[in-house]
Amino acid sequence: MESINTFILVSLPIFIIHIILMIFSLRILFKNKKTKILNYQIWVIIVIVINIFGSLAYLLWGKKDD
């Protein structure tokens, strides 16, 4: 039982960070609808399906600098 509590305490902050990062990325993507590489719809799928790495990839390489 203690290992389950430890797992929850460790994974809960990671899950919260994941959700915040995904919402932040999708908000920027829906607001701008402009990307450097790939298509807008493909970035939406990448951010949702690939989770944390998809959001980071969009913010680092996909987001068009205005």
N, C-alpha and C positions, 0 to 999 in steps of 0.2 A: 504494500500500500504506500509506503514511503517513496518508492521509486516512481510511482505514478504521480505523486504530488511534486516530486522533483522535476519530472518530465514536463508537467504542466507549467510549473514556474519558469522553466527555461524556454519552453516553446511559445508561451503566450506573448512575451515581448517581441519575438521574431514575427509572429503572426500579425500583431498590431502594426509593426513597421512595414510589413508586406502590404497590408491593406491601405495604409496611409500613402505609401509610395505608388501603388497602383492607381488610387484615386487621384493623386497629384498628377501623375503622368497622363491619365485619361482626360483630366480636366484641361491640361495644356493642349493635348492633341485635339480635343473637340473644339476648343476655343480658336486655335490657329488654323487647323486643317492644312498646314503647310509642312512639308518634310524635305529633308535633304535627299535622302535615298529611300527607295521603295515607295509604296503607295500608302495613302492615308488609311485605307481599310485594312491593309496588311499589318500596319503598325498597331491598329486596335487589336487584331487577333494575336499578334506577338505579345503585347503587353498583358493581355488576359490569360493566354495559354502558358507562356513561359515564366509567368510569375515575376519574382524579384529580378531575374536576369533580363527579362523582356523590358521591364520598366527602366532599368539602368541602361540598357542598350539604346532605348529611345531617347533618353535624356542626354546620353553621351554622343550618339552618332546620328540619330534620326531627326532631332529637333532642329528646325531651321532658325538660325540666328537672324533676328530682324534688326 
